[in-house]
C-alpha cells in the first residue's frame, strides 16, 4: 500500500510518501517539504501565535493535497518538539484538526528517540551490535543506545539547532562570548545525562541522523546527496573540531555557500555543530556514520509492524 508520513517538525513540515507492506523495505515514492520554522514562531509566552497557526494550517492543507495527488491510502501525521512544547499546544492541535481534518499525534521526546533508534537498527541490522544513535533536530537532541530494536536508554534534550540559535546566538556572525556561553550550556546539559548511557558499556557502532549531521558530514568531505543513500557517509570528530571555529566566524550567507548547506538551515549550522561536537566528545566518539533513515522511517516501520501483527 502507499503510506504517507506527515512530519510537523520544528523547522519543516515534511510529507514522505512510500510504497510499503509488512516484511518489505519501504520504497520512497514522493517527498513534499515546506519550511515553516515553528520553533521561531513562538511568542514570549511560548505560544504559537495566530499567524503561525494559520501558516501551519495552510501548510498541512498543501501536504494533504500532495498526498491525495500521489494516491496515499493511509496518512500518519505527527508533530514533534515545537508543537509539543508550545504553551497553547491543545489549541493549535484543535485548530489544525477543525480546519484540515488531520489529528496530529504529538510524539514525546522519548518516543522520538525510540522511533529513530528503530529506524537505524533496521537500516544497519543486528550485525551492528550495540548502537548509539544521535539525532539533532530543530528543537531537540535525541540519543538512543541499545542492542535490540528498542533502546535500553533513550533521552530527548532541549538542544535543537533552531532553538539554541534563537536563544543563544544573536548577531550574524555571533560574538565569541555568545558562542562560548552556548558551548558551556550544551556540554553541561549532555554531561548531566551521559551516565545513563555509559553505564551500559561502549557502543559497537555510532550513527547519526538528521539534516544537521548530514550537512556537517558533507562540509567535512562526505559524499554528496546525489551519490545516493547507499554511499557511506562518515563524520570524524577531528574534522568537526576544525570546522567549528570556522563556522563561528562565518555569516549565514557564507555558510549557505558551503557544499550541502541549504540557505534555510545555514543560520542554525553553528549551534548544530556545537551540539554534535559536544556529543561526540563527551561520548568519546572519534567517527560516526550518517544513517539515511530517521524518525519518519521509524514511524513507517512501526506502522508496518502493527499491520503485520494483525495479518492472518
N, C-alpha and C positions, 0 to 999 in steps of 0.2 A: 504494500500500500504506500501511498505518498503521504508523508508526515511533514508537518511544518512546526518549527520551534520559534516562538516569538519571544525574544530576549530583550526585556526593557532594562538596560544597564545604566550605569552612571554616566557613561559617555555616549553610547549609541543605542538605538533601537534596531535590532538585527533579526530579520526573518531568515531562517535557514530551512530550505526545503530539501528533503531527502527521500529516496526510494528505499524502502526497508521492509523486512519481515523477520520474525524471530529466527535466530540462528545464523543470520547473514550480516555482512558488513553493510552499514548504511552508506548509500551512494549519494553524494551531493548532486542535486538537480538545479538548484537556483539559490541565489543569495541576494537579499534586498536589505540595504543599510541606510540609516539616516542618522546624522549626528545631532543629538539633542542636548547633551551636556546637562542632564538633570541635576547632577551634583553641584553645578554652578548656578542653578536657578533657585536655590533655597534663599529665603529671606532671613532677616536677623533672628527670627524665632525658630528657624529650622524647618519652615513650612515651604511647600512648593506653591508659588503664587498662582493667581488666576491665569496669567499669560502662560506660565509653564504648563499648567494642566491643559489649557487649550491646545498648546503645541503638541503635547503628548497624545491627546485625543486625535488630532489630525494625523499624527504620525502612525498611530495604531490603525486608523482607518485606511491609510495608504498601504500599510502592510497587509491588512485584510484583503484589499483589492488584489494585491500581488499574489496572495495565497490562493484566492479564487481563480485568478488567471492561470495559475500553474497547476490547478487541479488538486489542491491539498484536501485530503479526506479527514484528517484529524489534526487539529491545531493544539499545540502545547504552549500556552502563554505563561510566562513567569517574569517576575521583577526581582531585582537584587538590591544592593545597599542604599541607593539613592531614594527609592520608594520606601524601603524597609525602615529607614531612619528618619524619614520626614515626619514632623510632628502632626501633620494632617493626613497621614497615610490612608486612614479609613475613608476620609472624604475623597481623596484622589482616586482610590480604587472604585468607590461608588460612582463617581462621575464618569470614569472610563467605562464602567460596565453599562451605565444608563445610556451613554452616547454610542457605544460600539457593540454592546452585547458580549464583550470579552471580559471574562473574570480572571484577572491576573492572580496567579498564585505567587505569594511573596515568599521567597526562599529565605531561610535563616542563614547566617554566615556559616554555621556548621554544615548545613545541607549543601551549600555551595562547595565547600572544601571536599565533602564526601563524594559528590557527583563528579567533580573534576578529577578526583583520585580514581574513581571508577573508569572514567574515560582513558586516563593514562595507563591504568592497569590493562585494560582491554587492548590498547594500542601496542604495548610492549610485551604483554604476555607474562606467563609465570616464570620464564627463564630470567627475567629481570631481577628476581629476588626481592629484597626489601626496597620499596620505592619511597623516596622523598619527593613530594610534588609541591611545587611553588606556583602561585598564580597572583599576579599583581593586576588588579582591576582599577577602575576609576575611583571607587570608594573604599576598597578594602584589599587586604593581602590575605590569601588563603594558603594554609600549609596543611598537608596531609602526609602521613607516614604509616607504612604497614606492609605486610607480606601477602595479605589476601585481597579480595575485591573491595572490601570495606576497610578503611584505615583503622589502625589501632589508636591513632591520635589524630585529631583534626581541630584546627582553630581558625578563626577569622579575626583579623586585627584591623582597626580603622587606619590603615596605612595605604590607601589607594592613591595613585598618582595624581588624579584630579583633585581630590580632597586636600592633599598636602600642598599642592601648588597654590590653591586658592587661599589656604590658611597661613602658609609659612613663607611663600616666595613672592613677595611683591617686587615690582621692578622687572625690567627686561633689558639686560640680564639682571638677576637678583644680586644683591650685595653679598660679599664674603661672609659677613656676620649672620645674615639670614640663612645662608646655605649651611654654615657650621651649626647653627641652632637646630635646623631641621635634621641634620646628620645625628646630633646627640639625641634628639627626640625619637627618631626611628630606631636607633640602636637600643635605647632604653626599653622601648615597647617590645621589641623582639626578644631581648635578653630576659625580660620578665616571664616569657612563656617557653623558653628554649628547653628547660629541664624536662618538660612534658614529653619531649621527643628524644633527647639524648639518653634518657633512662632506658629507652628501647633498643639501644645499640646503634651501630653505624649502618647507614643505608648501603645497599649494593649498587644502586643506580639513582642518580638525581636528575629529575626532569622539571622543566618549567613550561607553563602555558601562558597565554595572553599576548596581546599586541605589544605590550611594553617589552617583554622578554624577546619577542621576535625582532623588534626594531633594534634593541641593544645588540643582539647577536649579529644582525645584518651590518650595522656600522662597524662591528668588530671583525667583519670579514666573512660571515657565514653566507651560505648560498642564497640567491635571490628567490623571491616567491615564484617567479616564472620557471624555476627549476623543478617545481612540483613538490608535493607533500612528502614524497619518499626520500628526498635529498636530506642527508643527515646534517643537522644544524647544531653547532655547539657554541657555548659562551664560556670563555675562560675568565676566572677572577682577575688574573693578571692584566688581561686586556681591558676589562671593565674598570679596574682601578686607574688605568691610564686615561680612560675616556672621561671619567667623572669631572676632573678639573677643567678639561676642555669644554665639556658641555656647560659647566657653570659660567664660563667666560663668554659663551655664545648668546646671541639674541635668539628669540623664537624663529625669526626669519632665517637666520643662519643654520639653525638645527634642521629646519624644513628642507634645506638643500642637501642634507646628508642622505646617503643611499638608504632607501627603505623607510624613511621617516615621512609621515604624512603631515601636511600643514596643520590639520586639526589636532594632531597629537604632539606637535613639536614643543608647545609650551609646557607640557607635562613630563617631558622626557628626563629632565634633570631629577625631579622628585622620584620618578620611577627608577632611575639609575642608582640613586642613593639607597632606596629600599632593596634593590637587587644586590648591590654591593654589601650592604649590611647583613642581609640574609645569608649570602654565600660565605662571608667572613665568619659570622657567629656560628654557623653550622659546620665550618671547616671544609667547605666545598671548593675544590680547585677548578672543576669543569662540570658543567651541566649540559644536558641535551634538551633542545626545544621540541616539545611534543605537538604535533599537528592537531590533536583532539583536545578539547577542553570542556567547559561546563555545558555548552549546548549539546555536544555529543553525549555527555553523561546523562542529560535529561532524556535524550532519544533512547539510549541503551536501557535505561531503567523502564521506560515505557514498553520497549520491545520485550524485556524480561517478563513484565506483567502480562503482556499479550501471550507470550509463550507458555506461561504457567496456567493459563485458562484454556489453552487449545487442547482438545481431546486427542 
